[in-house]
Amino acid sequence: MAQVFPRTIDLTQCPICGGEAYSEFFSAPDRLYGTPGEFAYVKCETCGSIFQNPRVMDEDLPACYPKGYYTHTAEERDPFENEASIFGGTGIRNRLRRSIAAEVMNPKSSQSTLIRFFARSRTLRQRAFHGLVVDELLPRGGDSRRALEVGCGSGELLAKLRALGWRCEGLEWDSRAAAKARERSGCPVGVGTLEEFDEPSVKYDLIVLHHVFEHLSKPIETIKALQQLLNPGGRAVLIYPNQDSLGAKMFREFWLHWDPPRHLFFTSRSGIRELASKHGFRFSARTGSRAAEVCSAISRSYRSGVKPGHATKVDGLDKLYKAVQMLMIFVGLHVGDEILVTLRKR
Ligand SMILES: [Zn+2]
């Protein structure tokens, strides 16, 4: 009997580069939420990106997300309300934080040589801002500090960005999530998609897509929209699963971040670099191992055949996995479970 849900369409081209040659990569069921069927992924022979093909139709995608999908991150209290609470406090540690943060936000501020040296370390920069966000999202000199988060879910990251001094807006296609995000972050949150967002009244210095790009069905349209919405010199930060990670290689079709059928494509490093330069962006990227131990624990449980949604516990093996991944990144290999791409508008 033909499968009725979700309906799929056959793609004849790579959604990233338009290449027409691709080969089978793997197929897997939805181990997380149990959407019926098996979902096939192919690998583009031109740019190396991996994409779902046949792909779930746009009309059927919303039903592949369970109710309350956006709330699956823990509902912790947001620790900081504003810049004053982040950079408050006395003592040497807080003074150091303030000095390094000032150097990041205003590199021409007259800091000592030692502070300037500290501020060259990504780890220390992130720590100066209490590790609230990754380095790519810290406010920098010259920004007018207008930020947009696309796919902001229930507003956890939006609240943090606001606390760091960004003047934030959110955009979210799920109206219930948008209402939550407004309440949690105190920022304006629109309901809709990036492509519908044309002719904006303001432009942004920062646009964030945090584990969102791989869910959107028209990546080239997304990149064009980012170009339209950014100020010259502004940046889009795209954080998404790294198809060339240690996890993808080790766990193969059981890797957590394939997440069929919700993840529609995975953009290779060279694929996103090409796309960026074609649309007037300067490109940089690194890979990271945040939450790698959780990825390992869940991927291992998938491999051992547990039912979707089963709770998993991190053990020593998962911590070892993360340590190995961190070491490999440290020696210059791009094997982190996530890739953090910065596209700077020329
Ligand atoms: Zn391609």
Boltz pocket constraint, residues with backbone or C-beta under 6 A from the ligand:
constraints:
  - pocket:
      binder: B
      contacts: [[A, 14], [A, 15], [A, 16], [A, 17], [A, 18], [A, 19], [A, 44], [A, 45], [A, 46], [A, 47], [A, 48], [A, 49], [A, 271]]
      max_distance: 6.0
